[in-house]
Amino acid sequence: IRAEPIDAEVLDAMLDRLGDEAIEPMLDVISESESQQTRRVLLDRIVKRGPAVGPLAVKRLDDPRWFVQRNALAILGKLPEPPPGFDSAKDLQNADARVRRESMKISLRAGEGRDRAVCAALADADPRTVRMGLSAALESCPVAAVPLVVKRATAKLPDEIRLAAVSVLGACGHPAALDALIQMTAPRKTLLGLKLPQKSRVFLAALSVLRNFESDTRVERVLTAAKKARDPDIVRAATGEDGGSK
């Protein structure tokens, strides 16, 4: 297994003979190898060994090297059940984002620690981890996470993150989420009258989401103002129809 590329056919024949005795040598190599192909081949076969792998992978988390920790968590994340006593939450604050992401994948599974993991992901400094949190929040957003989603939707961040946050706000139905969407889209009073916020992808997405809350009088006022806009994109977002047809 230290030969690259690995001969998968020979490896499988050896694994049939060695059984669980092959787990430790495979863990040794997957911990050290810089080859993605080697790690992928061994990861697939280690996971197939089942529950016997869990405790051996957990021991690797004591290694101070980030890549050893990441690979151990990647293995644990692919097991049907974590080994007894294993708590992925302790690595949610790891100094290395690559380790945190693997820990987050495990922690975001359904369970009593999921809400805490969603909040941790949304508060993380790593954009990829934040996206993981937003994806999980779109499925089910804990109340405690709503302010964090609002922050991501309204901050000066890449559109990709803000658009995902807007989708979560529209799906969660929490009053604070609706308040944020209205603040993002409501027209401002100027000397020349009401003026809509500057058009952007995020603004248009927030308008589109607001159509799901038209029964709210505040939302109705926002959408009414948007429907009167001269920009067909804004009209389309507010009505769901082609603004050019009017």
N, C-alpha and C positions, 0 to 999 in steps of 0.2 A: 504493500500500500504506500510505500515511500517512492515507488517508481512513478514517473509521470510521462505520458498519461497512464492512468490506472487501467489495467485490463479487467474490465468488469466481469467477463465470463470466468476468468480464473479466480477472481475475488469471490464471486458467488459460490464457486465450488469449494473454496476454502471455508467460507462461512457455514456451509452445510455441515462441514466436519467439526468445526470449532465451536459453533453455537455461541453462548454468552461469553465464552472466554475471549472472543474477538472484540468485545466492546471496548475494553481499556486500550488496546493498541489502536483501534480506530479513533478513539477520543484523543489519544496522543497526537495522531497525525492531523486530525481536523482542527485541533487547537493551534497547531504551528504552521500549517500549510498556507502559502500565499496564493495557491491556485484555486480559483473559483470552481473549476471542473472537479478537482479532487474533493473539495469540501462538499460539493453537491452530491457526488457519487457516494461519499461516505455518510453524509447526512441522511440520505434516503434509506440506506441500509441499517444505520444505527437505530433510527426510529422504529424500524420493523422488529427490533428485538424486544420492544414493549416495555413493561414496567421495570424490568431489570436495569434499564438505562438511567432512569430518573435519579436515584441516589448517587450514581457515579458522575452524572453530569453536574449535580448540585455541588459536589466536592470541588469541581473546577472553578466555581464562582469565588473561591478563596484566593485564586491566583490574581495578583495585582495587575496583570496585563489586560488591557481593554479588549483586545481581540479574542483572548481566551474566554473572558466573561461573555462577550457577545455571542461567540459560537456555542457556548454552553446554554445560554438562554434561547438561542435559536433551536437547539435540540429540544429543550424543555417545552418550548412553545408548540412543537409539532406532536408531542405526546398527547394521547386522548385525555389523560388525567395527569395533573402534576403529582409528584411523589409526596407522601405524607410529611407535613411539617414545612414544606417549601412555601415561601411567601415572596412573590415577585415584587411586592410593593416596596421593599427595601431598596431596590435598584432604580426606582422611579426618579430618585434624586442623584443618580450617579453623575459624576463630573463629565463623563463622555456621552455625547448625544447618541452615538451608535449603540451603546449599551442600553441607554434609556429606551430607545425605540424598541429593542427586542423585549425588554421588560414590559413595556407598554402593551405590546401585542398580547401578552399573556394576561395582563391585568384588566384589559378591556373586555375580556370574555364575560359572559353573564355570570354574576355572582355578587356577593355582598360588598366586594371591594371595587366594583365597576364604577360607581358614582365618584369615588375618590380618584380613580384613575382618569376619568374624563376631565375632571377639574385640573388634575396635574398636567395632563396633555395640553389643555387649552392655555395654561399659564406658562408652558415651557418656552424657552428661548429658541428652540430648534423649529424651523418652519415645517419640516416633515412630521415632527411629532404633533404640532398644532393641527395639521391636516388630519392626522389620525384621530385626534380628539373631536374635530368637527364632524368627521364621518360617523363616529360613534354617537355623537350628540344628535345627529340627524335621525338616527334610529330611535333613540330615547334620550332626551335631554334632562338630566337632573336639575331640580330647581336651583341648587347651589351653583350650577354652571352657567346659568342665564347671564349674570353680570359679566362673566368672562367672554361669553359669545358676543354680547353687546360691545365689549371693548374691542374685540377682533373685527367686528363689522364696521366700527366707526373710526378706528385708528388709521394712520398712514401706513398701510401695509400693501403688499402686492394684491392686485385685483382677484387673483385666484383664491386667496384666503378670505378676503372680504366677501366675495360672492358666495362662498361656501357658508360663511357665517350668516349671511342674509337668508339663505335657504333654511338654516337651522331656526332662526328667529321666526320665520313664517310657519314652520312646522310645529314648534313647541307650544304655541298658543298662550304663553305666559303673559300677563299684563305688562311686565317690564319689557318684554320682547316687542310687543305692539307699540309701546311708547317710543322705543328706539327707532322702529321703522317709520313712525310718524315724524319724529324729529329729523330723520334723514331725508324726508321727502316734502315736508310741509313748506309752502311758499312763505317768503319773508316780506314784511312790509317795507316798502321803499317810498321815496318821494313821488315816484311815478306809479305807485300802486303795488300790488302783490307781484312778487317775482319768484319763480321756481328756482331751486338749487341748480347749479351748473350740471348740464347733462353729462353722465358718465355711465359706464356699464353697471356700476354698483347702484347708482340712482335708479336706472331703468329696472334693475332686478328688484329693488325694494318696492317700486311702484307696482310691479307685476304681482308681487307677493301680497300687497295690500288689498288686491281685489278679492282675496279670500275673507276679508273682514269688512265688507261694504256696509254691513248693518251698523257698524260703529259710526256715530255722527262725525267724529273727528276724521275718520278715514274717508267718509263721503265728501267732506270739504276738500281734502287733499286731492282726491281723484277728480272731483269736479273742476278744480283749477287746472289739473294736468290735461284734462280732456279739451280744454280751451286753448292749449298751447299750439303754436304754429308748427312746431317740430313734429313730423309724423311718427318719429320713433317714440316720443313721449306719449303721444295720443295712443299709439298701439299698445304701449305698456299699461296705460291706464284703462283701456277698454278691452284689450285682448283681440282687437280687430285691426284691420289694415287702415292706418290713418289716411292713406292716400285715396281711399274710396269715398271719403266724405268731402 
